[in-house]
Structure formats: C-alpha cells, structure tokens
Amino acid sequence: MIRILDVFFALTGLIIFSPLLVILLFLGIFDSGSPLFFQQRVGKQKTIFTLVKFRTMRKDTAHVATHLAAESSVTPFGRFLRRTKLDELPQLWNVLKGDMSLVGPRPCLESQHELIEARNKLNVFSVRPGITGLAQVNDIDMSTPELLAETDAKMIASFSVKQYFYLIFLTLTGKGAGDRIRK
C-alpha cells in the first residue's frame, strides 16, 4: 500500500511542481553553475543508490554529512532552498524509481560508519529510506547516530498509513529544521 502511495504522490508531485522545478533549476545555474547535486547514499538492505537534490552548497564543498559542513559553504540561494525544504523536491524522482519512500529513515552516506552500525543493529535497513521521517520532524539529525537509529527503529516498529500521512503533514507544515550545519 505504501509503495502505491509513494508512486502516486511522487508522480503527482513531479507533474504539479514541474514548473517550479524548472525555475529552481535555472536559478540554481546562476547561483552555483550546477543546480543539481548527486550523492551516493545507503538504501534498503544497504544497497547504494544515487540521491538527487538541488545544490545548496558551493560545488567545491567536500561530500560530507551536512553536520560536518561549514555554514560558509552554503550559498545564499541554498539557504533559501534549505529553509523552504525545496532542495528535497528532486528526491521525488528517487521515490518514483523505488530507491526511496516519501517517509522513512533519511539515507546516510557510505562513510557514516557509526550510523550504519547503529542502524544495522536495529534492522533499520529493512525499509526504504525516506525524504522525511520521525527523526526529521523532531530535529534529530545525523550528528547523533545512536539517537537517530533508535528513532528510526521506533518509527519502523509503529509504522502505519496513518503515520505516513501524519509525518508528511508535519513536514509540509514546516515541522523540523533539517540537518544542522556547523557555524
């Protein structure tokens, strides 16, 4: 049932937001020269997939977890995209492809060994990663790997269609600040 909802909402979102996506792509070209950001992430059953987002940091920024990146690496347009969460819109493509779900644990980087180990112990990799989840709406990010893995496991254990819609609603209404960036 969740996969059907994911496909429906991702396809609908890509169609409805296509004019906005095109505008953001063009604005991103002027901001960074390269509006899309592609990064290898760890997905369901620890398979590696390529996540796509709008670029919010300078092109020369190291590919590290957001909480390890310097605030000075975020571009002015990137700040706007992060604040409005519009940087996440291209991930609807990942959802449509089946790499991700709208709701699930945020996919981590291959280099985040502590988080991967904590998630592995709690069987978090048994589900597709998501654009949003319980941890994200509660401001828990990848800087606290144990807490994040525990929150992800809690979400998975009690997951339902009702919770799916509730977490999407909380995200769309602005709950959660996203990953912190070093100041």
DAFENKA-V532275 format. One line per field, one symbol per residue. ss: DSSP state (H for helix, E for strand, - for the rest). A space follows every 50 residues. Layout:
BEGIN
ss=???
END
This chain:
BEGIN
ss=-HHHHHHHHHHHHHHH-HHHHHHHHHHHHHHH---EEEEEEE-HHH-EEE EEEE--E--------HHH-EHHHE-HHHHHHHHH-HHH--HHHHHHH--E EEE----E----HHHHHHHHH--HHH--EEEE-HHHH-------HHHHHH HHHHHHH---HHHHHHHHHHHH---------E-
END
